[in-house]
Amino acid sequence: MSSSSALLGKRSATEPGSPVLVVEDLRTRIHTPRGDLQAVDGISFSLGRGETLGIVGESGSGKSVLGRTIMGLYTDGPVTTVTGRVTIAGKDVHALSAKELRSLWGADVGMVFQDPMTALNPVKKAGVHLTESLRRHRGMNRSQARARAEELLNLVGIPEPRRRLDQYPHELSGGMRQRVVIAMALANEPALLIADEPTTALDVTVQKQILDLLARLQGELGMAMVLISHNLGVVAGRADRVAVMYAGRVIEMADAATLFEAPHHPYTEALLAAIPRLHQPPHVRLEAIDGAPPNMIAPPVGCRFAPRCRYAQDDCSQVLPVLDPAAVDGVATPGHSFACHHPVNGGRH
């Protein structure tokens, strides 16, 4: 039996056809000395088994806070306030006790953090990172957990996996550390994987290897996946649907082909215009987005992108647009929605 097939024995507890992840009107406020920062502001979506949702946007748009809130890493307390509802594999994440939440992590949901050096404990060997989770969630003894850990390292493409089990994070390359983090996230075959900037700080060749690896393992294990990135090029061809975030809100969502071919929100259009094209001559000046994201402690009353938008009109600064279904020439575009008073590319609500 191959190492990958050996991992396919556990099946998700999610009923066939039911969503693995449901997010309803999720809001996360972070309390700071200067006031409450509205990091995530009213986001809703669902994700089915085997489906990939790409979440893109500039740094500071709230992508990572959204991923961590879904995981239950941000909860009501002295530092943050969380409202709304997150359901993973039928479990209300923010209604779970601390003990139940720890059981959810790894078993039903795994997360690949964007910085593998800080995600790994520098004084623990790679094998310990893996065997701890296997022994806790699978009830394996020490030798069983070590054997499975070796299988996992082999599965994610680490050479000489037996030797790597006894190495510390600083003894591994950046690509290897990221593979260890992926192996940890997949150790218990979760129903949902959240990959937060999984290729940050890796060279282009290793980036492709990591993304190909995630896609292959997702296909083998049937996971749902949330792929978070500031780079639309990373999610192109990797995601079934794409949600574009700006200033804590989803401002456009569509299937990947539709979003890349005919975006309706000016911010999405501007992001796509900033991507280098192969047909462009060398050293061509890219189209940057003027200005900066708003202060989310005191966000503007109207559209949060209006101060940077070339199409903005008076109503944009007065009324906050909501995410509504899209239509072109009076015909609804299934699965496509955007929040804009004056959309581009023929978009209409």
Buried (B, 14 or more C-beta within 10 A) or exposed (E): EEBBEEBEEBEBEBEEEBBBBBBEEBBBBBEEEEEBBBBBBBBBBBBBBBBBBBBBBBEBBBBBBBBBBBBBBBBEEEEBBBEBBBBBBBBEBBEBEEEEBBBBBBBBBBBBBBBBBEBBEEEEBBBBBBBBBBBBBBEBEEEBBBBBBBBBBBBBBBEEBEEBBEBBBEEBEBBBBBBBBBBBBBBBBBBBBBBBBBBBBBEEEBBEBBBEBBBBBBEBBBBBBBBBBBBBEBBBEBBBBBBBBBBBBBBBBBBBEBBBEBBBBBBBBBBBEEEEEEEEEEEEEEEEBEEEBBEBEEBBEBBBBBBBBEBBEEEBBEEBBEBEEBBBEEEEBEBBBBBBBBBBBEBBB
